[in-house]
Structures are given as C-alpha cells and as structure tokens.
Amino acid sequence: MGYEDWLRHMLRKPPYEKPNPSFWRRHRHDRLVERWARVVGPEWVTVVVVDDRDREGLMRTFEALLGLPAHLLRPVPDAANRSLTLAETEMLRNLNKEFRTNELPEELYSQLVRNGAVMHMKNTCTPGPGDVKIRTPQWAVEAAAGIGAEMAESIERTGVRILGDMRLLSAVQLSAVQKSATLTGAEPRIAPEAAAQALYGALAAAAAAPVRHTAPAKSRTVHQTSSAELVRVLGHRCLKRLRLR
C-alpha cells in the first residue's frame, strides 16, 4: 500500500485497523500508560517525553533516574534508526509485494529482509543530498498532532509522573508541512551501493543459517525453472532449516 493510502486508512477510516491491526495498540501511548498504571499503580509509572532536538536528553534523564554520574552514558554511533529514503522504501515495498504474491513464510521475511537486507543497508549507507525523502502531507501532520494532544491530556489525567514537555506530543513542525507542499516530482532512484548492500545483507543472513540440500535432484535444471518457483523452493527450505534450529 502506498504511503498516502496508508495514512488515509489509519487516520480517516475507522476502526483504523487496516492494514496494521496492532498499530494503534503500540502507538496510542496514553492507552499504553493506562494499562501499566492499572497493573502497578500510577505512582510507579514514569513517562519520559522525548525531545527530538536534544539527542542526548534520554540518556541524561535516565542517568538522573538511576542516580548515575552525569555523562556516564555515551551515545553509540549507529545509523540503524535512520529513516529510509523514498527510493529505498519503494524498493522494499515492491519486494514485499513479491513475498506476498509468492506466499513465502514470515520467518523467512524476518531473517532475510527485515534483519538482513534492510538492517545492513541502513547501517552501511548514508543518504546523500540528492536522495528524495518521504514527506508527510499537511493534513496527516495536523491529524497526528490532534491525536498527540488527546494522548497528552489522557496521560496527564492518569496521575503518573511526567518528565518533559507534554506539548511536544502535539507540536506541528512547520518545516515538515512546508517541505511537503514544495516537494518536487523527482523520480526516486536507488543508489547502486544501497541496492548492493541490501542484497549483501540478505545473502549474509542466509549464509548465517545455511540450508541443507536434502531433496533428491530433479531432472529439470535451474535454468528451466521459473524465478517464482525458485524463490518458493528457497523459502520452504529456509523455513525447514529454521524449524530444525
């Protein structure tokens, strides 16, 4: 599903369960806080509001909570949490289509794509100034800000301890709105290096769990077999290997 279609489903089409049924259970932070408060009591729950402008704020907050010396915790240089570019996302979305069409197992997807291709690509490739970024439409940014304001009010009513500025949950970044309005129609092109690193990540993940070729050889050669069938056979063999492990 395209990004704007996904946004319409999650923000405008109740009950907001398609295509990701668990999305709001994970990201309605007010309901998450309420569930914890019911179990352990609000006096035992602390909500830390993260400010994206302060990259070390989370570490400094936990140092204070744990009574640790200031600046004891050090950030680890890691690009794994960066956002995918538009081209990288489109490559992944089309790969997802192939997985779904060929009914490959989810275990194989997690091993080769999520923890293989995508993770390796994000850790080894840094987007350049020419890479097109994903921009969220203004209506969706404002809708998300409205949900953030609701969450902030609900969390404050629970009586839990709050560290940070709750207004950040509903702040609309003007830069995000302005840039979405001036987005050019540039066609997303994935860099050869990024594509190579993604492919290597999948191969490395597959090599980490080698497949045993226990099936008897068939008279038909590989060159006479369709790509879809080859991928399906590989998927079943990898799944069998994962189950044995």
C-alpha positions in Angstrom: 0.0 0.0 0.0 1.3 3.5 -0.8 2.0 5.9 2.0 -0.9 8.3 1.4 -3.3 5.4 1.1 -1.9 4.0 4.4 -2.3 7.4 6.1 -6.0 7.6 5.0 -6.7 4.2 6.4 -5.0 4.8 9.7 -6.3 8.4 10.2 -9.6 8.7 8.4 -11.2 5.3 8.1 -12.5 3.9 11.4 -11.9 1.4 13.0 -8.4 2.3 11.9 -7.3 -1.4 11.9 -6.2 -1.9 8.3 -3.6 -2.6 7.1 -1.9 -2.7 10.5 -4.3 -4.1 13.2 -1.7 -3.6 16.0 -0.5 -0.1 15.1 -2.6 2.0 17.5 -2.2 -0.5 20.3 1.5 0.1 20.0 1.4 3.8 19.3 -1.5 5.1 21.4 0.8 6.0 24.3 -2.0 7.1 26.5 -3.6 3.7 26.4 -0.3 2.1 27.0 0.3 4.2 30.1 -3.2 3.5 31.3 -2.6 -0.3 31.0 0.6 -0.1 33.0 -1.0 2.2 35.6 -3.8 -0.2 36.2 -1.4 -3.1 36.8 1.3 -1.5 39.0 -0.4 1.8 40.1 0.2 5.3 38.7 2.7 6.1 41.4 5.1 3.5 40.0 4.9 4.7 36.4 7.1 7.5 34.9 6.5 8.9 31.5 9.5 10.4 29.7 8.7 12.8 26.9 11.5 12.7 24.2 12.6 15.9 22.6 14.0 15.2 19.2 16.1 18.4 19.3 18.0 17.0 22.3 19.8 13.9 21.1 21.3 13.0 24.5 18.3 14.0 26.5 17.0 10.5 27.0 20.4 9.3 28.4 20.7 12.3 30.7 17.2 11.6 32.0 17.9 8.0 32.8 21.2 8.9 34.5 19.2 11.2 36.8 16.5 8.5 37.4 19.2 5.9 38.3 21.4 8.2 40.3 24.3 7.7 37.9 27.1 10.3 37.3 26.3 12.9 34.6 27.5 12.0 31.1 28.3 8.4 32.1 26.2 7.1 29.3 27.6 7.7 25.9 25.8 7.6 22.5 26.8 4.8 20.2 27.3 5.8 16.6 24.7 3.9 14.7 22.7 4.6 11.6 20.2 1.8 12.2 17.5 4.1 13.3 17.6 6.4 10.3 14.6 6.7 8.1 14.6 5.1 4.7 14.7 7.3 1.6 11.8 7.3 -0.8 13.7 5.1 -3.3 14.7 2.6 -0.5 11.2 2.4 0.7 9.8 1.8 -2.8 12.4 -1.0 -3.4 11.3 -2.6 -0.1 7.6 -2.1 -0.9 8.0 -3.9 -4.2 10.0 -6.7 -2.6 7.1 -7.0 -0.1 4.7 -7.5 -3.0 6.8 -10.3 -4.3 6.9 -12.0 -0.9 3.1 -11.8 -0.5 2.4 -12.9 -4.1 4.6 -16.0 -3.8 3.2 -16.7 -0.2 6.7 -17.0 1.3 6.9 -17.6 5.1 7.0 -14.8 7.5 10.0 -16.3 9.2 12.0 -16.1 6.0 11.0 -12.4 5.6 12.2 -11.6 9.1 15.5 -13.3 8.6 16.4 -12.2 5.1 14.7 -8.9 4.6 13.9 -7.2 7.9 17.0 -8.3 9.8 19.2 -8.9 6.7 18.7 -6.6 3.7 17.1 -3.6 5.4 19.3 -3.6 8.6 22.5 -3.9 6.7 21.5 -1.2 4.2 20.6 1.2 6.9 23.9 0.6 8.8 26.2 0.9 5.8 24.6 3.6 3.6 24.1 7.2 4.5 21.6 9.2 2.3 23.1 12.0 0.3 21.7 15.4 -0.6 20.3 14.1 -3.9 18.2 11.4 -2.2 14.4 12.1 -2.1 12.9 11.9 1.3 9.4 10.8 2.3 7.2 13.8 3.1 4.0 13.6 5.1 1.0 15.6 3.7 -0.1 18.6 5.8 -3.5 17.1 6.6 -1.8 14.0 8.1 0.7 16.0 10.1 -2.2 18.0 11.6 -4.3 14.9 12.2 -1.3 13.3 14.1 -0.9 16.4 16.1 -4.5 16.2 17.1 -4.1 12.6 18.3 -1.0 13.7 20.2 -2.9 16.4 22.0 -5.5 13.8 23.0 -2.8 11.5 24.3 -1.2 14.2 26.3 -4.5 15.1 28.1 -5.2 11.4 28.8 -1.7 10.8 30.2 -1.9 13.8 32.5 -5.2 12.5 33.9 -3.7 9.2 34.9 -1.7 10.8 37.7 1.6 9.2 36.6 4.9 11.1 37.0 5.8 13.0 33.8 9.3 14.2 32.8 9.5 16.6 29.9 7.1 18.8 28.0 3.8 17.1 27.0 3.2 19.8 24.4 5.8 18.1 22.2 3.3 15.3 21.5 1.1 17.7 19.6 3.7 20.1 18.2 3.4 20.6 14.4 6.8 21.0 12.8 6.5 23.8 10.3 9.4 22.5 8.3 7.6 19.2 7.7 4.5 21.0 6.5 6.3 23.5 4.3 8.5 20.9 2.6 5.6 18.6 1.9 4.0 21.5 -0.1 7.1 22.1 -2.1 8.0 18.5 -2.9 9.1 18.1 -6.5 8.1 15.3 -8.7 11.6 13.8 -8.7 11.6 10.1 -9.6 13.1 8.0 -6.8 16.3 6.3 -7.9 18.1 4.0 -5.5 21.8 4.2 -5.5 23.7 1.1 -6.8 25.6 1.0 -3.5 22.4 0.9 -1.4 21.0 -1.9 -3.6 24.2 -3.9 -3.4 24.4 -3.5 0.4 20.7 -4.6 0.7 21.4 -7.7 -1.4 24.6 -8.5 0.5 22.6 -8.2 3.8 20.1 -10.8 2.6 22.9 -13.1 1.4 24.8 -12.7 4.7 21.6 -13.5 6.7 21.1 -16.6 4.5 24.7 -17.7 4.9 24.3 -17.5 8.7 21.7 -20.2 8.5 22.8 -22.5 5.7 20.3 -24.6 4.0 20.8 -28.4 3.8 20.0 -29.8 0.4 18.2 -33.0 1.4 15.7 -33.1 -1.5 16.6 -35.6 -4.3 17.8 -34.0 -7.5 15.2 -33.4 -10.3 15.8 -33.9 -14.0 14.8 -30.3 -14.7 17.7 -27.8 -14.5 17.7 -24.5 -12.6 17.7 -22.6 -15.9 14.4 -24.4 -16.9 12.7 -23.3 -13.6 10.9 -20.0 -13.2 12.2 -17.4 -10.8 9.0 -17.5 -8.8 9.3 -21.3 -8.3 13.0 -21.0 -7.3 12.2 -18.3 -4.7 9.3 -20.5 -3.4 11.6 -23.6 -3.0 14.3 -21.4 -1.3 11.7 -20.1 1.1 10.4 -23.5 2.0 13.9 -24.8 2.6 14.9 -21.9 4.7 11.8 -22.3 6.8 12.5 -26.0 7.3 16.0 -25.1 8.4 14.7 -22.5 10.8 12.3 -25.1 12.3 15.1 -27.6 12.8 17.2 -25.0 14.6 
